[in-house]
Amino acid sequence: MAREITGRHVFAGFALAFGVIIAVNLTLAFNAVRTFPGLEVGNSYVASQTFDADRDAQETLEWDVSAHIAGDTLRLIITRDGIAQVPVIEQATFGRATSVARDQELALTFDGTAFTAPVTAGTGNWNLRLKARADNGTLFQQRIIVQAAP
């Protein structure tokens, strides 16, 4: 014997479907806000006023920058035309791309060819957020994707 679908059944189906959608949206929104690492700049409008000039000054340095991990040591290589550059490292933060919970502030030392620092890293995507000042006073800022050495 078939049961008849009543208004209460239809309402319960709609309420259940929209309840699931709302619960999923709230869960995603909560996790997005909870894991947001914060602002890059305090006022994006003010930062945008000098963006082009800052980028052009940084590009005139013509630095090739790369970083990789070998064992528990991070190596940061900064070169120009194959010659190692030794800027003043103002800030070097090593961490995940999506969370600041495991960020490490590095004290980089120059070994003659590259900057090195001990790090604690696991598998996955790691970034080095670098601020370095060139001899001419130009601030170099870049997020460098760190590669694990084979």
N, C-alpha and C positions, 0 to 999 in steps of 0.2 A: 504494500500500500504506500503510495507516494504522499509525502507531506506537502502541504501547501506553504508557499513562501508568503509571509505576511510582512507588513510594514516594519514590524519590530526586527525581523530577520534582516531586511535591507538596511535599516538603521544600524544594527549591530555590525554588519559587514563594512559599511562606510566608516563607522567609528573606529573599528579595528584597523582598517587600512590607513586612515589618516593618523591614527595614534602611532602606528609603526613609523610612518614618514616623519612625524613631528619628533619622535624619540630619536631617530637616526640623525636628524638635523641638529637637535640639541646636543647630542653626543659629539658630533663632528665640530660644532661651533665651540663647545667647551674645550675639546682637545686642541683646537687651533689657537685659542686664546692662551691656554695653559702652556703651550710649547713655544709661543712667539718669543724670539730672543730679545726683542726691543727695537728701539729706533736707531737708525743709522745716523741721522742728524736731527738736531732739535727743531729746526725750521727748514723745511725743504725749499721754500721760496728763497730764503736768504742764501742757502747753499747753491741754488741754481744760478745765482747772479754771477758767480765766479767760476762756474763749472767748466765752460769752454776754455777760458784762459788757463785754469789749473791743468786741464787735460793736455792742452798744447804744450805747456811748459814741461809736463811730465814726459810727453812723447819726444821732445827734443833731446832728452837724456839718451835715447836710443839704447836702453838697457834690455838685455835678454835675461829674464828671471825665471828660474825653475827651482823646484824643491822636491826632494824624495826622502824616503825613510829607508835606512839600512840598519836592520836590527832594532835597537832602541835609540838611534841617533837620527835626527833630522839634519839634512844638508841643504842649505840655501845657497844657490849659485847665482851671482849677479855679474854679468859680463857686458862689455861694450866692445864690439869688434874683436872678440876673443880674449880681451884683457879683463882680468878680474877687477871689479869695482868694490870699494870699501866705504860705503856711506855710513852715516851715523844711524843706527837702528833706534828709532824712537819708540816703537811698539811692535811686538811680534806675538800674535795670539794664535795658538794652534788649537783647533777644535773641530767639532762636527759642523756640517753645513746647516743643519736644521735645529740645533739646540746649543745653548751655552752652558749646559750643566757640567760638561766635562772639559771646558776650556782650560788651557794651560798657557800662562804667560811665560814666554821663553827669554832666557838671557843668552843671546847668541854671541859666540866668540869666533873670530876670524882665524883660520888655520893656514893662511897663505893662498888658498885657492877658493875656499868657500866658508860660509858661516855655518857653525854647527851648534847643536844643543841637544841634550837628552830629552826624550819624549816618552810618554806612555801612550801607545796607540794599539788599536786592534784592527780587525778587518773593516772594510767599508770606506765610505767617502770621508776624507779629512781635508780641511782647508787651513791655510796659513794666511791670516789677515795681517798685512805688513804695512808699516809706516816707516819710511827711511828718508833721511835728508841728505841730498847730494852736496858736494863741496860748494856749489854755487848757491846753495840755500833752497833749491827746489825740493818741495815735499813730494815724495813718490808714495802713492797709496795703491795697493792692489790686493785682491783676494786671489791666492794662488792655490790651485788644486794640487794636493800632495800625492805623489805616486809612490807606491811601495816598490822597493828595489827587487828585481827578480832573484 
